[in-house]
Amino acid sequence: MVNYIIKRLLALIPIIIGVVLIVFLMIHLIPGDPAQVMLGERGTEEALAALRESMGLNDPLYVQFWRYISKLPRGDFGRSIISNNPVLLEISHRFPATIELSVFAMIFAVLIGIPAGIFASIHQNSWFDNLSMSFALIGVSMPIFWLGLMLIWLFAVVLGWLPPSSRLSVGIELNNITNLYVLDSLIQGNWPALWDSFKHLLLPSAALATIPMAIIARMTRSSMLEVLRQDYIRTAYAKGLSGRIVVYKHALKNALVPIITVVGLQFGVLLGGAILTETIFSWPGLGRYLVNAIYARDYPVVQGGILFFSITFVFVNLIVDLSYGSIDPRIQYD
């Protein structure tokens, strides 16, 4: 397994370089001048020229690219053009909010998607099977920005049950330790903050969970149907084992590999794809931060954020691959 991990980590290097190169070229070729953004409309030509020179924007693209990529091994993602803070510091302050939102969304998706897929496979072609798969198709097809707005309108505006945005209500005090509000509330025993942060998580995580929930439900159903048709399942039934033991001990365990694959991939997508959800619910995560950076032409932030998402996604896939061996002992890495 150690050799496998080393090979995967070495394969990560050209992937990161390719991602950095593509993002670097795309950002620098789009219209817009970061110097103009920093100085505003009243910036003189002399001031603009001096600022471009100090930022290295007058250098050829390959020189700018080499300057940027040579700093990455030291963890230097550059400095934000707007705030002048290190990009990695800005990311570390906002990424916990994205992690918290993605984890809760994935919990929603798994707790609903897997049982729905199992029950639909057991009762194939029943009314529940048709209804659940129809809802799964709707969940995949429904735009998150529309669903998020409808959830805010119904539960926050009309019913007034849940807050529409942010992470904590005004007046709730919480000392940040990990910047994961639920975890910080548990560590400090701050139950009002725990309940309030949980209420703020419900709407955005429910909206973000719709697509992965639908995909997980459909994958669970198809994987379970394939396993339930195997000879050893019929043998287990013939031995007189109960349906619960056959389904959950024998069938589900052998159907878990493709399900875990989808769960891992969807979790990686959630970490990098929560931009719309964070924007709609004013969630102070990394996705919303990147949107603001794109509007401001803050090149180092956009490059650093996308690179950070790419590295996170690759490591999530690595963890998923390593989990296969614990699920199915027949899988060998060496």
C-alpha positions in Angstrom: 0.0 0.0 0.0 2.9 2.4 0.7 4.1 2.0 -2.9 0.6 2.7 -4.2 0.4 5.9 -2.1 3.8 7.1 -3.3 2.8 6.5 -6.9 -0.5 8.4 -6.5 1.3 11.3 -4.8 3.9 11.4 -7.6 1.1 11.4 -10.2 -0.4 14.4 -8.4 2.6 16.6 -9.5 1.9 16.8 -13.2 -1.9 17.2 -12.5 -1.2 20.2 -10.3 1.1 21.8 -12.8 -1.5 21.3 -15.6 -4.3 22.8 -13.4 -2.1 25.7 -12.5 -1.1 26.3 -16.2 -4.7 26.2 -17.4 -6.1 28.4 -14.7 -3.1 30.8 -15.1 -3.7 31.2 -18.8 -7.5 31.5 -18.6 -7.3 34.2 -15.9 -4.6 36.3 -17.6 -6.3 36.1 -21.0 -9.7 37.4 -19.9 -10.4 41.1 -20.2 -9.7 43.2 -17.1 -6.8 45.0 -15.4 -6.1 44.2 -11.8 -4.2 47.5 -11.5 -7.2 49.4 -12.6 -9.3 47.5 -10.1 -7.0 48.5 -7.3 -6.6 52.1 -8.1 -10.2 52.7 -9.4 -11.4 54.9 -12.2 -9.4 57.9 -10.9 -6.0 56.2 -11.2 -3.6 58.1 -13.5 -1.7 56.4 -16.3 1.5 57.0 -14.4 0.2 55.3 -11.3 -1.3 52.4 -13.3 2.0 51.9 -15.1 4.0 51.9 -11.8 1.6 49.5 -10.2 1.7 47.1 -13.1 5.5 47.2 -13.0 5.6 46.5 -9.3 3.2 43.6 -9.6 5.1 42.1 -12.5 2.2 42.3 -14.9 4.4 43.8 -17.6 6.5 40.6 -17.7 5.8 37.9 -20.3 3.3 35.3 -19.3 5.9 32.5 -19.1 8.0 34.7 -16.7 4.9 35.3 -14.5 4.0 31.6 -14.6 7.5 30.5 -13.6 7.6 33.1 -10.8 4.3 31.8 -9.4 4.9 28.1 -9.7 8.4 28.3 -8.2 6.9 29.6 -4.9 4.3 26.8 -4.6 6.6 24.1 -3.0 7.1 26.6 -0.1 3.4 26.9 0.3 3.5 30.5 -1.1 0.3 31.0 -3.1 1.1 34.7 -3.4 -0.7 37.7 -1.9 -4.2 39.0 -2.5 -4.2 42.1 -4.7 -7.1 43.5 -2.7 -6.2 42.8 0.9 -2.4 42.2 0.5 -2.8 39.2 2.8 -1.2 35.8 2.0 -3.6 33.8 -0.1 -3.1 30.6 1.9 -4.0 32.5 5.1 -7.2 33.8 3.5 -8.1 30.3 2.3 -7.5 28.8 5.8 -9.9 31.3 7.3 -12.7 30.4 4.9 -12.2 26.8 4.0 -13.6 25.5 7.3 -17.0 27.0 6.5 -17.0 25.2 3.2 -16.0 21.9 4.9 -18.7 22.2 7.5 -21.4 22.9 4.8 -20.2 20.1 2.6 -20.0 17.5 5.4 -23.6 18.3 6.5 -24.8 18.2 2.9 -23.1 14.8 2.4 -24.7 13.5 5.7 -28.1 14.5 4.3 -27.3 12.8 1.0 -26.0 9.6 2.5 -28.7 9.2 5.2 -31.5 9.6 2.6 -29.9 8.4 -0.6 -28.5 5.0 0.5 -31.7 3.8 2.3 -33.9 5.0 -0.5 -31.7 3.1 -3.1 -31.7 -0.1 -1.0 -35.5 0.0 -0.5 -36.1 0.7 -4.2 -33.8 -2.2 -5.2 -35.6 -4.6 -2.8 -39.0 -3.6 -4.2 -38.1 -3.2 -7.8 -40.8 -1.8 -10.1 -43.0 -1.0 -7.1 -44.6 2.4 -6.5 -41.8 3.3 -4.1 -39.2 2.4 -6.7 -40.8 4.5 -9.4 -41.5 7.4 -7.0 -38.0 7.5 -5.5 -36.3 7.3 -8.9 -38.6 10.1 -10.2 -37.6 12.3 -7.2 -33.9 11.4 -7.9 -34.3 12.5 -11.5 -35.9 15.8 -10.3 -33.1 16.2 -7.8 -30.4 15.9 -10.5 -32.2 18.2 -12.8 -33.2 21.0 -10.4 -31.0 24.1 -10.4 -29.5 24.7 -7.0 -29.9 28.5 -7.2 -33.7 28.1 -7.8 -34.1 25.5 -5.0 -32.1 27.6 -2.6 -34.3 30.6 -3.2 -37.4 28.6 -2.8 -36.2 27.1 0.5 -35.4 30.6 1.8 -38.8 31.9 0.7 -40.7 29.0 2.3 -38.8 28.2 5.5 -37.3 31.7 6.3 -39.8 34.2 4.9 -43.2 32.5 5.0 -42.8 30.1 7.9 -40.0 31.8 9.7 -38.6 28.6 11.1 -35.0 28.9 9.9 -32.6 31.8 9.3 -32.0 32.7 5.6 -28.3 33.3 5.6 -24.9 33.6 7.5 -23.5 31.1 10.0 -24.6 32.6 13.4 -27.3 34.9 14.5 -26.5 38.4 15.9 -25.9 38.2 19.6 -24.7 34.6 19.7 -21.1 34.5 21.0 -18.7 31.8 20.1 -14.9 31.6 20.5 -13.4 30.3 17.2 -11.0 27.4 17.7 -11.2 25.5 14.5 -13.6 27.8 12.7 -16.0 24.9 12.5 -18.9 26.3 14.4 -20.6 23.1 15.3 -17.4 21.5 16.5 -16.3 24.7 18.4 -19.7 24.8 20.1 -19.4 21.2 21.2 -15.8 21.7 22.5 -16.9 24.7 24.6 -20.2 23.3 25.6 -21.9 26.4 24.1 -25.4 24.9 23.5 -27.1 28.1 22.3 -24.4 28.5 19.7 -24.6 24.8 18.7 -28.4 25.0 18.2 -28.1 28.3 16.3 -25.2 27.1 14.0 -27.2 23.9 13.3 -30.2 25.9 12.3 -28.1 28.0 9.9 -26.7 24.9 8.3 -30.1 23.2 7.5 -31.2 25.2 4.5 -27.9 25.5 2.6 -26.9 21.9 3.3 -30.3 20.7 2.2 -30.1 22.6 -1.0 -26.5 21.5 -1.6 -27.4 17.8 -0.9 -30.1 17.4 -3.6 -27.8 16.4 -6.5 -25.5 14.0 -4.6 -28.5 12.5 -2.8 -30.1 11.7 -6.2 -26.9 10.3 -7.6 -26.2 8.2 -4.5 -29.8 6.8 -4.5 -29.6 5.8 -8.2 -26.1 4.2 -7.8 -27.2 2.3 -4.7 -30.2 1.0 -6.4 -28.3 -0.2 -9.5 -25.5 -1.7 -7.5 -27.8 -3.5 -5.2 -29.9 -4.9 -8.1 -26.7 -6.3 -9.6 -25.7 -8.0 -6.3 -29.2 -9.3 -5.5 -29.2 -11.3 -8.7 -26.1 -13.2 -7.8 -26.2 -17.0 -6.9 -24.8 -16.6 -3.4 -27.8 -14.3 -2.5 -30.2 -17.0 -3.7 -28.2 -19.5 -1.7 -28.5 -17.4 1.4 -32.3 -17.1 1.0 -32.4 -20.9 0.5 -30.6 -21.5 3.8 -33.4 -19.7 5.5 -31.6 -16.5 6.4 -33.9 -13.5 7.1 -34.2 -10.9 4.4 -32.7 -8.2 6.6 -29.5 -10.3 7.1 -29.2 -11.2 3.4 -29.7 -7.6 2.3 -27.6 -5.7 4.9 -24.9 -8.3 5.7 -24.3 -10.0 2.4 -25.7 -7.8 -0.5 -25.0 -4.3 0.8 -21.4 -5.1 1.8 -20.6 -6.4 -1.7 -22.4 -3.4 -3.3 -20.5 -0.8 -1.3 -17.5 -0.3 -3.5 -19.3 1.6 -6.3 -21.4 3.4 -3.7 -18.3 4.6 -1.8 -16.8 5.7 -5.1 -19.8 7.9 -5.8 -19.9 9.3 -2.3 -16.2 10.2 -2.4 -16.5 11.8 -5.8 -19.6 13.8 -4.8 -17.9 15.0 -1.6 -15.0 16.3 -3.6 -17.5 18.0 -6.0 -19.3 19.5 -3.0 -16.1 21.0 -1.6 -15.4 22.7 -5.0 -18.9 23.2 -6.2 -20.6 25.0 -3.3 -20.1 28.4 -5.0 -23.8 28.9 -5.9 -25.1 27.7 -2.5 -22.6 29.9 -0.6 -23.5 32.9 -2.7 -27.3 32.4 -2.3 -27.2 31.9 1.4 -24.4 34.4 2.1 -22.2 31.6 3.5 -18.7 32.9 4.2 -16.9 30.0 2.6 -14.2 29.6 0.1 -16.6 29.4 -2.9 -18.1 32.8 -2.3 -14.7 34.2 -1.6 -13.5 33.0 -5.1 -16.6 34.6 -6.7 -15.7 37.9 -5.2 -12.1 37.5 -6.2 -13.1 36.8 -9.9 -15.2 40.0 -9.9 -12.2 41.9 -8.5 -9.7 40.3 -10.9 -7.7 39.2 -7.9 -5.5 36.7 -9.8 -3.5 35.2 -7.0 -6.7 34.4 -5.0 -8.4 32.7 -7.9 -5.3 30.7 -8.8 -4.7 29.7 -5.3 -8.3 28.8 -4.6 -8.7 26.6 -7.6 -5.4 25.0 -7.0 -6.4 24.3 -3.4 -9.7 22.8 -4.5 -7.9 20.6 -7.0 -5.5 19.2 -4.4 -8.3 18.6 -2.0 -10.3 16.7 -4.7 -7.3 14.5 -5.5 -6.7 13.6 -1.9 -10.3 12.8 -1.4 -10.1 10.4 -4.3 -6.9 8.9 -2.7 -8.7 8.3 0.6 -11.6 6.7 -1.3 -9.3 4.3 -3.1 -7.6 3.3 0.1 -10.9 2.5 1.7 -11.6 -0.2 -0.9 -9.3 -2.6 0.8 -11.1 -2.4 4.1 -14.5 -2.9 2.4 -13.4 -5.8 0.0 -10.4 -7.9 1.2 -10.0 -9.2 -2.3 -8.7 -5.8 -3.4 -4.9 -5.7 -3.2 -2.7 -2.6 -3.8 0.7 -4.2 -4.1 
